[in-house]
Amino acid sequence: MLLTSTPKHHLAVPPPLSCDTFVFVGAKTSCEDSSGTLFGKNSDRPSDENHEVIRTPSCVQYDKGDSVECTFISIPQAQETLDCILSKPCWMWGCEMGANSFGVVGGNEAVSTLLADELLSPDDGSPTKRLLGMDLLRLSLERGKSSKHALDICIELLEEYGQGGPCCKEDSDWTYENSFLFADAKEAYVLETAGI
């Protein structure tokens, strides 16, 4: 017997989800004596969520006391920000991946640990609004002049403001912890987070 359609029970199975980031520092290029960094990322964001690629120009002199409005909270602005190309959900301030004018690239992925309950409000169990992982990534790329510098900035921001909040405009209960990959022409770093 020849089946011409997928059985109904297969239609109820959700598609596999995968959000992966990779890097290869020292990848050979087409030039004989040259090497570079190969960076890639895919996304498991909701399929109907609109994304955009934007450029954020550098600014070398913010005033003391200026703030930056992230997705859910405002934090003090750095004195200087770097030119960046970012890929991001339209509704969110942060980005899922990007690169800056110093050759630093970065991406984030959703992770889930045993400390994920720390992201929820003790009052009603909803996600507490802090910096989203994508906010942390954008802030790190806008401020980091090397992959190590971006990593250190991300850690400092996590320690100061924590992570959390609704990660989808249409599903206010969806929240997650984050894994980050920062790379430049010389080195790469992975940062895994758990809890706030």
Disulfide bonds with the S-S distance in Angstrom:
none
